Amino acid sequence: MTERRDIGSRLENWARWATLTSIPSAASSQTGAICERLRKATLGSAGGSDERRKIDEEDALQLELGMRKLKTFDRLLLWWCYIDQARPEVVCRKLSIPRHPSTEFVRLFRCAQVAIEQVTN
């Protein structure tokens, strides 16, 4: 159970990192945004408000790169759940997951968490 909470925390950190609104206008692409964040991390500047929860940019980037190694289904499932924060019934509809029994969604969600954890460790 502890491992599941750990990967959940890492994915929440990744979602905060991926949805930052303070991306400079010069970063017109995701690659530009990643490069800008890496530059700030190297310089020691988080670039955000002190009120925000601290973001581990290195770990978030590691997860971002790991997402590229996942099957499309797992990547989309994690995207819908963490980035879009969609309700399970919406995720099920979008990804053609049977809504009943609900344990099927939970099983697939946990499998996606395990998959990202395996490619990033």
C-alpha positions in Angstrom: 0.0 0.0 0.0 2.9 2.4 0.7 4.3 2.0 -2.8 0.9 2.9 -4.3 0.8 6.1 -2.2 4.4 6.9 -3.3 3.6 6.6 -7.0 0.4 8.5 -6.4 2.3 11.3 -4.8 4.8 11.3 -7.7 2.0 11.4 -10.2 0.3 14.3 -8.4 3.7 16.1 -8.4 3.9 15.4 -12.2 0.4 16.8 -12.8 1.2 20.0 -10.9 4.4 20.4 -12.9 2.6 19.7 -16.2 -0.2 22.1 -15.5 1.8 25.1 -14.3 0.3 28.3 -15.7 3.5 30.3 -15.4 5.1 28.9 -18.6 6.9 31.7 -20.4 5.4 32.8 -23.7 8.7 32.0 -25.4 7.9 28.3 -24.8 5.4 27.8 -27.5 5.7 24.0 -27.4 5.8 21.4 -24.7 9.5 20.8 -25.6 10.2 24.5 -25.1 8.3 24.4 -21.7 10.4 21.4 -20.6 13.6 23.1 -21.6 12.6 26.3 -19.8 11.8 24.4 -16.6 15.1 22.5 -16.8 16.9 25.8 -17.2 15.2 27.2 -14.1 15.8 24.0 -12.1 19.5 24.3 -13.0 19.7 27.9 -11.9 17.8 27.0 -8.7 14.7 29.1 -9.6 11.4 27.3 -9.2 9.7 30.2 -11.0 6.4 30.0 -9.1 4.8 31.5 -6.1 6.1 30.4 -2.7 2.5 29.7 -1.7 2.3 26.8 -4.1 3.3 23.3 -3.0 6.9 22.6 -3.8 7.3 20.7 -7.1 10.1 18.2 -7.6 10.9 19.1 -11.2 13.5 16.4 -11.6 11.1 13.7 -10.6 8.3 15.2 -12.7 10.6 15.3 -15.8 11.5 11.6 -15.1 7.8 10.7 -15.1 7.2 12.8 -18.2 9.9 11.0 -20.1 8.7 7.7 -18.7 5.2 8.4 -20.1 6.6 8.1 -23.6 7.5 4.5 -22.9 4.0 3.5 -21.7 1.4 1.9 -23.8 -1.0 4.5 -25.2 -3.9 3.2 -23.0 -1.9 3.5 -19.8 -0.6 7.0 -20.7 -4.1 8.2 -21.5 -5.6 6.7 -18.3 -3.0 8.5 -16.2 -3.5 11.7 -18.2 -7.3 11.7 -17.7 -7.0 10.9 -14.0 -4.1 13.2 -13.0 -3.9 16.0 -15.5 -7.6 16.4 -16.4 -8.8 15.0 -13.0 -11.8 13.5 -14.7 -14.3 11.4 -12.8 -14.0 7.7 -13.2 -17.2 7.4 -15.2 -15.8 9.9 -17.7 -12.5 8.1 -18.0 -14.4 4.8 -18.5 -16.5 6.3 -21.3 -13.5 8.0 -23.0 -11.3 4.9 -22.9 -14.1 2.3 -23.4 -13.6 0.7 -20.0 -16.6 -1.2 -18.7 -18.2 0.8 -15.9 -19.5 -2.3 -14.1 -18.0 -3.8 -12.1 -16.2 -0.7 -10.9 -13.2 -2.9 -9.9 -12.2 -3.1 -13.5 -11.4 0.7 -13.6 -9.5 0.3 -10.3 -7.5 -2.6 -11.7 -6.6 -0.8 -14.9 -5.7 2.3 -12.9 -3.4 0.4 -10.6 -1.8 -1.4 -13.6 -1.1 2.0 -15.2 0.5 3.2 -12.0 2.7 0.1 -11.8 3.7 0.5 -15.4 4.9 4.1 -15.0 6.7 3.2 -11.8 8.5 0.3 -13.6 9.7 2.4 -16.5 11.0 5.2 -14.1 12.9 3.1 -11.6 
